[in-house]
Amino acid sequence: MATLKEILTRRPVAATIRLTVPAGGARPAPPVGPALGQYRLNLMAFCKDFNARTQKYKPDTPMSVTITAFKDNTFEFTVKSPSVTWYLKKAAGIESGSGRPGHVEASTVTLKHVYEIAKVSRSANLLQAKPGTIKRPLAVQSEIKADRC
C-alpha cells in the first residue's frame, strides 16, 4: 500500500506514448516529433537521451519505446529490446515472413540461432535463461514459417 507521502508526490500522467524508433536514430521529425510535440515535451532532450541509451545497438535496429508524459511537461521513457520476429528475420536473412504460413517456407533457421535469440531476448528482459526460454522464438519461428535445420 502506498504511503501518504508517495500519493502526494505522484505526478499526474498526461499520456503514455508507444513508438518504434530505430536505435540511434531518434530525430525531432516524424514519428517522434508529432507524438511528443502534442504533449509539449522537449524533443531534443528525448532524442539525445534515447540515442545515448541505444548506442550499443546496431543502427536502424527497431527499438520499442514507451514514453510516459506528465502534465508538468516532463517525461520518462523505457526502451525495450527488438522483437523476437526481427531477430528471426535477421538470422534467416529475409525481409518478411511467408505469404502463406503453414504452406510455403520463407527460409531456414538453425536451432543454434533460435537458442541464441532466446538467450538475447531473455537477457534484455532481465530474466534468467531457463530451459523454457526457447519456446517463444520457436513459436514465432513457426508463425513466420522459417523452417529449422
N, C-alpha and C positions, 0 to 999 in steps of 0.2 A: 504494500500500500504506500502511496506517495505521501511524503510529509507536507506540511503546510508551506514550508519554505520552497519546496520543489514546485508546488502548484502555483505559487505566486510568482516564481521566476520563469515560468514557461512562457515562451514567446508564441503568440498566435500564428498559426500557419496560414499563409495565403493560398498556396498551391503546392502540389507535388508534380514535377515535370519529369517525364521519362524520355530520354533521347538515345539514339545510337550515333556515336561520333567516332570518326577514325582516330586511332591513337596518335597523339602529337599533332593532330590536325584541327584543333578547335580554333575557329575564327569567328569574328562577330558577324559573319554572313549567314544566310540560311543553311541549316535549320536552327543553329544556336541563337542567332541574333533575334529573330522574331519570337522565339519561345521564351527567352529571358527578358526581352525588351518590354513585353506586355505587362510584366510584373515589376518593371523599373529596377531590374537588378544590374549590377556592374558587370558588363560583358567582358571587359578586358581582364578583370580580376579572375573571372571564371576561366577564361581562355588560358591565362598564364598558369593558374593552379592545375587545371586539367592536363595541359601539355607537360607540366613538370611531373605530375603523377604517372603519366603514361609514357614517359620517355624510354623506359626499359623494354617496351614492346616494339615490334617492327612497325614502321609507318603504315598507315592505311589498314591496320587491324581494327575491325569494328568493335568498339567498346560500348557496353551498355552503361549509361549513367543515370542516376536518379537524383534529381535536384529538389531540395525542399526550400521553397521560397517563404520567407516570413513577412509579416505585414510591415515591419520596420525596414523593408528593402534590403535585408541581408539574406544570405543563403548558406546552405550546407549541401554537400553532394557526396555520393558514394559511387565508386567506379567498380563495375563488375567485369570479370574476365570474358573473353569471347565465348560464343555459344559452342556447344559440342558439335553442332552441324557445321559450323565454319571450320573447326579443326578437321573434321572428317573430309570435307570437300578439299581442303588443302592437302591432306595426306593422300587422297585419291587422285589429285591433280585435275579436278573437274570444276566447272563454273556453277553448274546446277545439278540437282538430282535427276533421277529418271523421270521422264514424262509419263510413264506408265509403271508405277511401283508395283512390284509383285509379278510383272510380266517381262520387263526389259531391264537388264542390268546396266547401270551407268558406268561403273568402274569396279576395281577390286581394292581391298584394303587388307593388309596382313593383321593377324591377331596381335602382333607386336605393336603395330601402330595404334590399335584400339586400346591396348593396355597403357601405352604412353599417354594417350589422350585422356584416359580415365585418371591417371596419376596427376596430370597437369590440371585438369578441371577440378579435381578434389582439393589439391593443394591451394588453388586460387580461391576456393570457397572456405579455406581454413578448416577443412575436415581431414581426418586421417584416411589414408588409403587402406581400404578394407577389401576383403575378397569380393564383396558385393558391389564395389565401385565400378566394375566393368559392365554391369548390366545397363546403365544409362547409355554409354556410347554404342553398345550393341543394339539397343532398341532404336536409337536414332539412325544407326547404320542400316537397319532393315527398312526404316521409313524412306530414306533417300535411295535405297536399293543399290548400295555399293557392296558388292559381294566380298566375303572374307576368303583369304587364301589359307 
